[in-house]
Amino acid sequence: MSTPVLQATGLTRRFGGLTAVAGVDLSLALHEIHAVIGTNGAGKSTLINMLSGELPPSEGRLQLQGAT
């Protein structure tokens, strides 16, 4: 696997008492294609919003090209 461009460790997002995304670990390298699938309400949009920086995680860490 190539060096990760984007890496998520323990990514979690809570809205009050609801946990929308729980403990996601993800490593994305340049030129790789990934898909996020799941049922309605599974947290797909929340995950993408955290990965893009639109929504801060409640817990966990995101690194873009090694920088936090």
N, CA, C and O atoms as a CHARMM CRD file, in Angstrom:
* protein
*
  272
    1    1 MET  N      0.83700  -1.18900   0.00000 PROA 1      0.00000
    2    1 MET  CA     0.00000   0.00000   0.00000 PROA 1      0.00000
    3    1 MET  C      0.87500   1.24300   0.00000 PROA 1      0.00000
    4    1 MET  O      1.94600   1.25100   0.60700 PROA 1      0.00000
    5    2 SER  N      0.43100   2.28000  -0.66800 PROA 2      0.00000
    6    2 SER  CA     1.15600   3.54900  -0.75000 PROA 2      0.00000
    7    2 SER  C      1.07800   4.30500   0.56600 PROA 2      0.00000
    8    2 SER  O      0.32100   3.93600   1.46400 PROA 2      0.00000
    9    3 THR  N      1.86100   5.35500   0.67000 PROA 3      0.00000
   10    3 THR  CA     1.80000   6.23300   1.82800 PROA 3      0.00000
   11    3 THR  C      0.43500   6.90600   1.87700 PROA 3      0.00000
   12    3 THR  O     -0.01300   7.43800   0.86100 PROA 3      0.00000
   13    4 PRO  N     -0.24100   6.90200   3.02400 PROA 4      0.00000
   14    4 PRO  CA    -1.57200   7.49800   3.10100 PROA 4      0.00000
   15    4 PRO  C     -1.54700   9.01000   2.91200 PROA 4      0.00000
   16    4 PRO  O     -0.69500   9.70500   3.46600 PROA 4      0.00000
   17    5 VAL  N     -2.48800   9.50300   2.12600 PROA 5      0.00000
   18    5 VAL  CA    -2.67700  10.94500   1.96200 PROA 5      0.00000
   19    5 VAL  C     -3.60300  11.43900   3.06500 PROA 5      0.00000
   20    5 VAL  O     -3.40300  12.52100   3.61800 PROA 5      0.00000
   21    6 LEU  N     -4.61100  10.64100   3.37800 PROA 6      0.00000
   22    6 LEU  CA    -5.57000  10.96600   4.43900 PROA 6      0.00000
   23    6 LEU  C     -5.68700   9.75000   5.33500 PROA 6      0.00000
   24    6 LEU  O     -5.90800   8.63300   4.86800 PROA 6      0.00000
   25    7 GLN  N     -5.53300   9.98400   6.64700 PROA 7      0.00000
   26    7 GLN  CA    -5.62700   8.88700   7.59100 PROA 7      0.00000
   27    7 GLN  C     -6.52500   9.29900   8.75200 PROA 7      0.00000
   28    7 GLN  O     -6.35500  10.36800   9.33900 PROA 7      0.00000
   29    8 ALA  N     -7.47600   8.43600   9.07000 PROA 8      0.00000
   30    8 ALA  CA    -8.38700   8.65200  10.20100 PROA 8      0.00000
   31    8 ALA  C     -8.15400   7.53900  11.21400 PROA 8      0.00000
   32    8 ALA  O     -8.01900   6.37100  10.85000 PROA 8      0.00000
   33    9 THR  N     -8.10700   7.91300  12.48300 PROA 9      0.00000
   34    9 THR  CA    -7.90800   6.94300  13.55300 PROA 9      0.00000
   35    9 THR  C     -8.95500   7.18300  14.63300 PROA 9      0.00000
   36    9 THR  O     -9.01000   8.26300  15.22200 PROA 9      0.00000
   37   10 GLY  N     -9.77800   6.18500  14.89000 PROA 10     0.00000
   38   10 GLY  CA   -10.77400   6.27700  15.96100 PROA 10     0.00000
   39   10 GLY  C    -11.80900   7.36100  15.75500 PROA 10     0.00000
   40   10 GLY  O    -12.32200   7.91400  16.72800 PROA 10     0.00000
   41   11 LEU  N    -12.12400   7.67500  14.52600 PROA 11     0.00000
   42   11 LEU  CA   -13.04000   8.77600  14.21500 PROA 11     0.00000
   43   11 LEU  C    -14.44500   8.48700  14.74000 PROA 11     0.00000
   44   11 LEU  O    -15.05700   7.48100  14.38300 PROA 11     0.00000
   45   12 THR  N    -14.94300   9.37300  15.58500 PROA 12     0.00000
   46   12 THR  CA   -16.26200   9.23000  16.21200 PROA 12     0.00000
   47   12 THR  C    -16.96700  10.56900  16.18400 PROA 12     0.00000
   48   12 THR  O    -16.34300  11.61500  16.36600 PROA 12     0.00000
   49   13 ARG  N    -18.29000  10.53500  15.95100 PROA 13     0.00000
   50   13 ARG  CA   -19.09100  11.76300  16.00600 PROA 13     0.00000
   51   13 ARG  C    -20.38500  11.46200  16.74500 PROA 13     0.00000
   52   13 ARG  O    -21.12000  10.53300  16.40800 PROA 13     0.00000
   53   14 ARG  N    -20.64000  12.27500  17.76100 PROA 14     0.00000
   54   14 ARG  CA   -21.86600  12.17900  18.54700 PROA 14     0.00000
   55   14 ARG  C    -22.69200  13.44200  18.38400 PROA 14     0.00000
   56   14 ARG  O    -22.15500  14.54500  18.28100 PROA 14     0.00000
   57   15 PHE  N    -23.99800  13.26700  18.36400 PROA 15     0.00000
   58   15 PHE  CA   -24.95300  14.37200  18.38900 PROA 15     0.00000
   59   15 PHE  C    -25.82600  14.14200  19.61300 PROA 15     0.00000
   60   15 PHE  O    -26.77300  13.35600  19.56200 PROA 15     0.00000
   61   16 GLY  N    -25.51600  14.81900  20.70700 PROA 16     0.00000
   62   16 GLY  CA   -26.23300  14.55000  21.95700 PROA 16     0.00000
   63   16 GLY  C    -25.98500  13.11100  22.37900 PROA 16     0.00000
   64   16 GLY  O    -24.83600  12.69400  22.52400 PROA 16     0.00000
   65   17 GLY  N    -27.06300  12.34700  22.57700 PROA 17     0.00000
   66   17 GLY  CA   -26.94500  10.94900  22.98900 PROA 17     0.00000
   67   17 GLY  C    -26.80900   9.98100  21.82200 PROA 17     0.00000
   68   17 GLY  O    -26.68100   8.77700  22.04300 PROA 17     0.00000
   69   18 LEU  N    -26.83300  10.47100  20.59100 PROA 18     0.00000
   70   18 LEU  CA   -26.75000   9.61400  19.40800 PROA 18     0.00000
   71   18 LEU  C    -25.32200   9.55800  18.88200 PROA 18     0.00000
   72   18 LEU  O    -24.71700  10.59700  18.61900 PROA 18     0.00000
   73   19 THR  N    -24.78700   8.36700  18.72900 PROA 19     0.00000
   74   19 THR  CA   -23.47300   8.18800  18.10500 PROA 19     0.00000
   75   19 THR  C    -23.70900   7.86700  16.63800 PROA 19     0.00000
   76   19 THR  O    -24.20200   6.79100  16.30200 PROA 19     0.00000
   77   20 ALA  N    -23.35400   8.80700  15.76500 PROA 20     0.00000
   78   20 ALA  CA   -23.57800   8.64400  14.32300 PROA 20     0.00000
   79   20 ALA  C    -22.45600   7.85700  13.66000 PROA 20     0.00000
   80   20 ALA  O    -22.70300   7.08700  12.73200 PROA 20     0.00000
   81   21 VAL  N    -21.22600   8.04400  14.12800 PROA 21     0.00000
   82   21 VAL  CA   -20.05000   7.34100  13.59700 PROA 21     0.00000
   83   21 VAL  C    -19.23100   6.92200  14.80300 PROA 21     0.00000
   84   21 VAL  O    -18.99400   7.72900  15.70100 PROA 21     0.00000
   85   22 ALA  N    -18.79200   5.66500  14.83500 PROA 22     0.00000
   86   22 ALA  CA   -18.09500   5.15300  16.02200 PROA 22     0.00000
   87   22 ALA  C    -16.78000   4.47700  15.65300 PROA 22     0.00000
   88   22 ALA  O    -16.77400   3.41100  15.03600 PROA 22     0.00000
   89   23 GLY  N    -15.67100   5.09900  16.03100 PROA 23     0.00000
   90   23 GLY  CA   -14.35200   4.47400  15.96100 PROA 23     0.00000
   91   23 GLY  C    -13.87900   4.03000  14.58700 PROA 23     0.00000
   92   23 GLY  O    -13.38200   2.91300  14.44200 PROA 23     0.00000
   93   24 VAL  N    -14.02100   4.87600  13.58000 PROA 24     0.00000
   94   24 VAL  CA   -13.61400   4.51600  12.22000 PROA 24     0.00000
   95   24 VAL  C    -12.11100   4.72500  12.04500 PROA 24     0.00000
   96   24 VAL  O    -11.58200   5.79400  12.34900 PROA 24     0.00000
   97   25 ASP  N    -11.43700   3.69800  11.55400 PROA 25     0.00000
   98   25 ASP  CA   -10.03600   3.77200  11.14500 PROA 25     0.00000
   99   25 ASP  C    -10.01400   3.63900   9.63000 PROA 25     0.00000
  100   25 ASP  O    -10.59900   2.71000   9.07100 PROA 25     0.00000
  101   26 LEU  N     -9.33700   4.57000   8.96900 PROA 26     0.00000
  102   26 LEU  CA    -9.34600   4.60400   7.51500 PROA 26     0.00000
  103   26 LEU  C     -8.03000   5.17900   7.02000 PROA 26     0.00000
  104   26 LEU  O     -7.50700   6.13900   7.58700 PROA 26     0.00000
  105   27 SER  N     -7.50200   4.59100   5.96800 PROA 27     0.00000
  106   27 SER  CA    -6.25600   5.07000   5.37600 PROA 27     0.00000
  107   27 SER  C     -6.46100   5.15700   3.86900 PROA 27     0.00000
  108   27 SER  O     -6.74000   4.14900   3.22000 PROA 27     0.00000
  109   28 LEU  N     -6.32400   6.35500   3.31100 PROA 28     0.00000
  110   28 LEU  CA    -6.54900   6.57200   1.88100 PROA 28     0.00000
  111   28 LEU  C     -5.25500   7.02500   1.21100 PROA 28     0.00000
  112   28 LEU  O     -4.63400   8.00100   1.63000 PROA 28     0.00000
  113   29 ALA  N     -4.86000   6.30500   0.16800 PROA 29     0.00000
  114   29 ALA  CA    -3.65400   6.64500  -0.57300 PROA 29     0.00000
  115   29 ALA  C     -4.03200   7.31200  -1.89100 PROA 29     0.00000
  116   29 ALA  O     -5.15800   7.17900  -2.37000 PROA 29     0.00000
  117   30 LEU  N     -3.08300   8.02200  -2.46100 PROA 30     0.00000
  118   30 LEU  CA    -3.27400   8.70100  -3.73900 PROA 30     0.00000
  119   30 LEU  C     -3.65500   7.68700  -4.81800 PROA 30     0.00000
  120   30 LEU  O     -3.08300   6.59800  -4.88400 PROA 30     0.00000
  121   31 HSD  N     -4.61200   8.04600  -5.65200 PROA 31     0.00000
  122   31 HSD  CA    -5.08300   7.25000  -6.79000 PROA 31     0.00000
  123   31 HSD  C     -5.89900   6.02200  -6.39900 PROA 31     0.00000
  124   31 HSD  O     -6.17100   5.17900  -7.25400 PROA 31     0.00000
  125   32 GLU  N     -6.29400   5.89600  -5.14500 PROA 32     0.00000
  126   32 GLU  CA    -7.17600   4.80700  -4.74300 PROA 32     0.00000
  127   32 GLU  C     -8.62100   5.28900  -4.81300 PROA 32     0.00000
  128   32 GLU  O     -8.90600   6.47100  -4.62600 PROA 32     0.00000
  129   33 ILE  N     -9.51200   4.36400  -5.08300 PROA 33     0.00000
  130   33 ILE  CA   -10.93600   4.66600  -5.11900 PROA 33     0.00000
  131   33 ILE  C    -11.61800   3.85200  -4.03200 PROA 33     0.00000
  132   33 ILE  O    -11.38800   2.64900  -3.90600 PROA 33     0.00000
  133   34 HSD  N    -12.45300   4.51300  -3.25400 PROA 34     0.00000
  134   34 HSD  CA   -13.18200   3.85000  -2.16700 PROA 34     0.00000
  135   34 HSD  C    -14.65900   4.21300  -2.26100 PROA 34     0.00000
  136   34 HSD  O    -15.02600   5.22100  -2.86500 PROA 34     0.00000
  137   35 ALA  N    -15.48600   3.39200  -1.66600 PROA 35     0.00000
  138   35 ALA  CA   -16.92500   3.66500  -1.59100 PROA 35     0.00000
  139   35 ALA  C    -17.37100   3.49700  -0.14600 PROA 35     0.00000
  140   35 ALA  O    -16.83100   2.67200   0.59100 PROA 35     0.00000
  141   36 VAL  N    -18.35500   4.28200   0.24800 PROA 36     0.00000
  142   36 VAL  CA   -18.96100   4.15700   1.56700 PROA 36     0.00000
  143   36 VAL  C    -20.40800   3.73200   1.32200 PROA 36     0.00000
  144   36 VAL  O    -21.18000   4.45600   0.69400 PROA 36     0.00000
  145   37 ILE  N    -20.76300   2.55800   1.82200 PROA 37     0.00000
  146   37 ILE  CA   -22.11900   2.06400   1.62200 PROA 37     0.00000
  147   37 ILE  C    -22.77600   1.78500   2.96900 PROA 37     0.00000
  148   37 ILE  O    -22.09600   1.52900   3.96300 PROA 37     0.00000
  149   38 GLY  N    -24.07500   1.83500   2.98900 PROA 38     0.00000
  150   38 GLY  CA   -24.82700   1.54200   4.20500 PROA 38     0.00000
  151   38 GLY  C    -26.25700   2.01400   4.05700 PROA 38     0.00000
  152   38 GLY  O    -26.60700   2.70100   3.09700 PROA 38     0.00000
  153   39 THR  N    -27.06300   1.64400   5.00500 PROA 39     0.00000
  154   39 THR  CA   -28.47700   2.01200   4.98200 PROA 39     0.00000
  155   39 THR  C    -28.66700   3.48100   5.34200 PROA 39     0.00000
  156   39 THR  O    -27.73800   4.14300   5.80700 PROA 39     0.00000
  157   40 ASN  N    -29.87400   3.97900   5.12400 PROA 40     0.00000
  158   40 ASN  CA   -30.19800   5.34400   5.54400 PROA 40     0.00000
  159   40 ASN  C    -29.97000   5.47100   7.04400 PROA 40     0.00000
  160   40 ASN  O    -30.36900   4.60300   7.82000 PROA 40     0.00000
  161   41 GLY  N    -29.32500   6.56000   7.44200 PROA 41     0.00000
  162   41 GLY  CA   -29.07200   6.80000   8.85700 PROA 41     0.00000
  163   41 GLY  C    -27.85700   6.08000   9.40500 PROA 41     0.00000
  164   41 GLY  O    -27.64200   6.08600  10.61700 PROA 41     0.00000
  165   42 ALA  N    -27.05700   5.45900   8.55200 PROA 42     0.00000
  166   42 ALA  CA   -25.89000   4.69900   9.01500 PROA 42     0.00000
  167   42 ALA  C    -24.68400   5.57600   9.34100 PROA 42     0.00000
  168   42 ALA  O    -23.72900   5.09400   9.94900 PROA 42     0.00000
  169   43 GLY  N    -24.70500   6.86800   8.94800 PROA 43     0.00000
  170   43 GLY  CA   -23.59700   7.77100   9.25600 PROA 43     0.00000
  171   43 GLY  C    -22.67700   8.04800   8.08400 PROA 43     0.00000
  172   43 GLY  O    -21.59500   8.60300   8.27600 PROA 43     0.00000
  173   44 LYS  N    -23.07200   7.67900   6.87700 PROA 44     0.00000
  174   44 LYS  CA   -22.21800   7.88600   5.69600 PROA 44     0.00000
  175   44 LYS  C    -21.91700   9.36400   5.47100 PROA 44     0.00000
  176   44 LYS  O    -20.75600   9.74300   5.31700 PROA 44     0.00000
  177   45 SER  N    -22.94100  10.19000   5.45100 PROA 45     0.00000
  178   45 SER  CA   -22.73900  11.63300   5.22200 PROA 45     0.00000
  179   45 SER  C    -21.93800  12.26300   6.35100 PROA 45     0.00000
  180   45 SER  O    -21.10000  13.13200   6.11200 PROA 45     0.00000
  181   46 THR  N    -22.19000  11.83500   7.56400 PROA 46     0.00000
  182   46 THR  CA   -21.43400  12.35200   8.71200 PROA 46     0.00000
  183   46 THR  C    -19.95600  12.00100   8.56700 PROA 46     0.00000
  184   46 THR  O    -19.09200  12.83800   8.82900 PROA 46     0.00000
  185   47 LEU  N    -19.66300  10.78300   8.15600 PROA 47     0.00000
  186   47 LEU  CA   -18.27100  10.37600   7.94700 PROA 47     0.00000
  187   47 LEU  C    -17.61200  11.23500   6.88000 PROA 47     0.00000
  188   47 LEU  O    -16.51300  11.74700   7.09200 PROA 47     0.00000
  189   48 ILE  N    -18.26800  11.39900   5.73500 PROA 48     0.00000
  190   48 ILE  CA   -17.70500  12.20700   4.65100 PROA 48     0.00000
  191   48 ILE  C    -17.51600  13.65500   5.10000 PROA 48     0.00000
  192   48 ILE  O    -16.51300  14.28300   4.76300 PROA 48     0.00000
  193   49 ASN  N    -18.47200  14.18500   5.85700 PROA 49     0.00000
  194   49 ASN  CA   -18.34400  15.55500   6.35800 PROA 49     0.00000
  195   49 ASN  C    -17.16800  15.70400   7.31700 PROA 49     0.00000
  196   49 ASN  O    -16.52300  16.75200   7.33900 PROA 49     0.00000
  197   50 MET  N    -16.87900  14.67800   8.10500 PROA 50     0.00000
  198   50 MET  CA   -15.69500  14.73300   8.97300 PROA 50     0.00000
  199   50 MET  C    -14.41800  14.62600   8.15400 PROA 50     0.00000
  200   50 MET  O    -13.46100  15.35800   8.40400 PROA 50     0.00000
  201   51 LEU  N    -14.39100  13.72300   7.18000 PROA 51     0.00000
  202   51 LEU  CA   -13.18700  13.55500   6.35100 PROA 51     0.00000
  203   51 LEU  C    -12.86600  14.81200   5.55500 PROA 51     0.00000
  204   51 LEU  O    -11.69800  15.10400   5.30100 PROA 51     0.00000
  205   52 SER  N    -13.89500  15.55700   5.15900 PROA 52     0.00000
  206   52 SER  CA   -13.67800  16.78200   4.37100 PROA 52     0.00000
  207   52 SER  C    -13.36900  17.99800   5.23800 PROA 52     0.00000
  208   52 SER  O    -12.98700  19.04700   4.71800 PROA 52     0.00000
  209   53 GLY  N    -13.53100  17.86700   6.55700 PROA 53     0.00000
  210   53 GLY  CA   -13.26300  18.99100   7.45400 PROA 53     0.00000
  211   53 GLY  C    -14.47300  19.86700   7.70700 PROA 53     0.00000
  212   53 GLY  O    -14.37100  20.87400   8.40800 PROA 53     0.00000
  213   54 GLU  N    -15.61100  19.50500   7.15300 PROA 54     0.00000
  214   54 GLU  CA   -16.84400  20.26900   7.33600 PROA 54     0.00000
  215   54 GLU  C    -17.39800  20.11700   8.74900 PROA 54     0.00000
  216   54 GLU  O    -18.03300  21.03200   9.27100 PROA 54     0.00000
  217   55 LEU  N    -17.16000  18.97700   9.35900 PROA 55     0.00000
  218   55 LEU  CA   -17.69600  18.65600  10.67800 PROA 55     0.00000
  219   55 LEU  C    -16.56300  18.11500  11.54500 PROA 55     0.00000
  220   55 LEU  O    -15.88300  17.17000  11.14400 PROA 55     0.00000
  221   56 PRO  N    -16.34700  18.69500  12.72500 PROA 56     0.00000
  222   56 PRO  CA   -15.26500  18.18200  13.57100 PROA 56     0.00000
  223   56 PRO  C    -15.66800  16.86600  14.24900 PROA 56     0.00000
  224   56 PRO  O    -16.82800  16.69700  14.62700 PROA 56     0.00000
  225   57 PRO  N    -14.73300  15.94900  14.40200 PROA 57     0.00000
  226   57 PRO  CA   -15.05500  14.70700  15.11300 PROA 57     0.00000
  227   57 PRO  C    -15.19600  14.96400  16.61300 PROA 57     0.00000
  228   57 PRO  O    -14.55900  15.86700  17.15600 PROA 57     0.00000
  229   58 SER  N    -16.02100  14.17900  17.26900 PROA 58     0.00000
  230   58 SER  CA   -16.12300  14.23400  18.73500 PROA 58     0.00000
  231   58 SER  C    -14.89200  13.58500  19.36100 PROA 58     0.00000
  232   58 SER  O    -14.41500  14.01600  20.41100 PROA 58     0.00000
  233   59 GLU  N    -14.39000  12.55200  18.70700 PROA 59     0.00000
  234   59 GLU  CA   -13.17900  11.85300  19.14300 PROA 59     0.00000
  235   59 GLU  C    -12.41600  11.39500  17.91300 PROA 59     0.00000
  236   59 GLU  O    -12.96200  11.33600  16.81100 PROA 59     0.00000
  237   60 GLY  N    -11.15700  11.07400  18.11400 PROA 60     0.00000
  238   60 GLY  CA   -10.34400  10.54600  17.03600 PROA 60     0.00000
  239   60 GLY  C     -9.44500  11.59400  16.43100 PROA 60     0.00000
  240   60 GLY  O     -9.40800  12.74600  16.86200 PROA 60     0.00000
  241   61 ARG  N     -8.72200  11.16000  15.42100 PROA 61     0.00000
  242   61 ARG  CA    -7.71900  12.03100  14.81300 PROA 61     0.00000
  243   61 ARG  C     -7.74200  11.89000  13.29400 PROA 61     0.00000
  244   61 ARG  O     -7.88700  10.78800  12.76400 PROA 61     0.00000
  245   62 LEU  N     -7.59700  13.00600  12.60700 PROA 62     0.00000
  246   62 LEU  CA    -7.47700  13.04100  11.15000 PROA 62     0.00000
  247   62 LEU  C     -6.11000  13.60600  10.80100 PROA 62     0.00000
  248   62 LEU  O     -5.67000  14.59100  11.39300 PROA 62     0.00000
  249   63 GLN  N     -5.44300  12.98700   9.84600 PROA 63     0.00000
  250   63 GLN  CA    -4.17400  13.50000   9.35300 PROA 63     0.00000
  251   63 GLN  C     -4.23400  13.62000   7.84000 PROA 63     0.00000
  252   63 GLN  O     -4.61000  12.67400   7.14800 PROA 63     0.00000
  253   64 LEU  N     -3.86500  14.77600   7.33500 PROA 64     0.00000
  254   64 LEU  CA    -3.78000  15.01100   5.90600 PROA 64     0.00000
  255   64 LEU  C     -2.31100  15.16400   5.55400 PROA 64     0.00000
  256   64 LEU  O     -1.66000  16.10300   6.01300 PROA 64     0.00000
  257   65 GLN  N     -1.78800  14.26500   4.75500 PROA 65     0.00000
  258   65 GLN  CA    -0.37300  14.21800   4.37900 PROA 65     0.00000
  259   65 GLN  C      0.52900  14.32900   5.59900 PROA 65     0.00000
  260   65 GLN  O      1.52700  15.04900   5.58700 PROA 65     0.00000
  261   66 GLY  N      0.16000  13.60100   6.65500 PROA 66     0.00000
  262   66 GLY  CA     0.96900  13.54400   7.86200 PROA 66     0.00000
  263   66 GLY  C      0.75500  14.65100   8.86300 PROA 66     0.00000
  264   66 GLY  O      1.23900  14.55800   9.99200 PROA 66     0.00000
  265   67 ALA  N      0.02900  15.72200   8.47800 PROA 67     0.00000
  266   67 ALA  CA    -0.22900  16.84500   9.39600 PROA 67     0.00000
  267   67 ALA  C     -1.59000  16.66300  10.06100 PROA 67     0.00000
  268   67 ALA  O     -2.55700  16.25800   9.41600 PROA 67     0.00000
  269   68 THR  N     -1.65600  16.96100  11.33300 PROA 68     0.00000
  270   68 THR  CA    -2.92100  16.85000  12.07000 PROA 68     0.00000
  271   68 THR  C     -3.81000  18.04000  11.81400 PROA 68     0.00000
  272   68 THR  O     -4.91400  18.11300  12.35300 PROA 68     0.00000
